[in-house]
Amino acid sequence: MGDFQKGKVTFSLPNLTPGSNFLKIKAWDNLNNSAIKKVTFQTAQAGEFQITELLNYPNPFSSQTNFTYKLTEEAEVEIKIYTLSGKLIRTVKSASGLADYNYSTVWDGKDQDGDQVASGVYIYKAVAKSKTSGNKKTEAFGKAVVKR
């Protein structure tokens, strides 16, 4: 109300199955113009320990990249970086492990010896061990592109 450029809708979602889900929204303006937006999101079973929405930004990068991810509960997190052939080249220990979104973990584009890695694609794995639920462990994977 009172603004022709934006609006707000409130809707309670039904019980969703754990995993990837999507929501498609279609809206019209006063001139009957419509727009459709599709949003994909992850849901977890209540009490399930997960790491989701893992990505690095910027990607590709030249000097450093930030890892972001979401945890369902507080955890100890480390990020392992591999070459495409599977060789472990770097482990970022003591990554941010707060419940919900985490933004503060950085990779400087260097290997374990402190040397800059070559341009190319690297696989990373975030491993999280729960601090509150005993020995629960979860992991997620992504790709980072180094462009020098």
Buried (B, 14 or more C-beta within 10 A) or exposed (E): EEEEEEEEEEEEEEEEEEEEEEEEEEEEEEEEEEEEEEEEEEBBEEEEBBBBBBBBEEBBBEEEBBBBBBBBBBBBBBBBBBBEEEEEBBEBEEBBBBEEEBEEBBBEBBBEEEEEBEEEEBBBBBBBBBBEBEEBBBBBEBEBBBEE
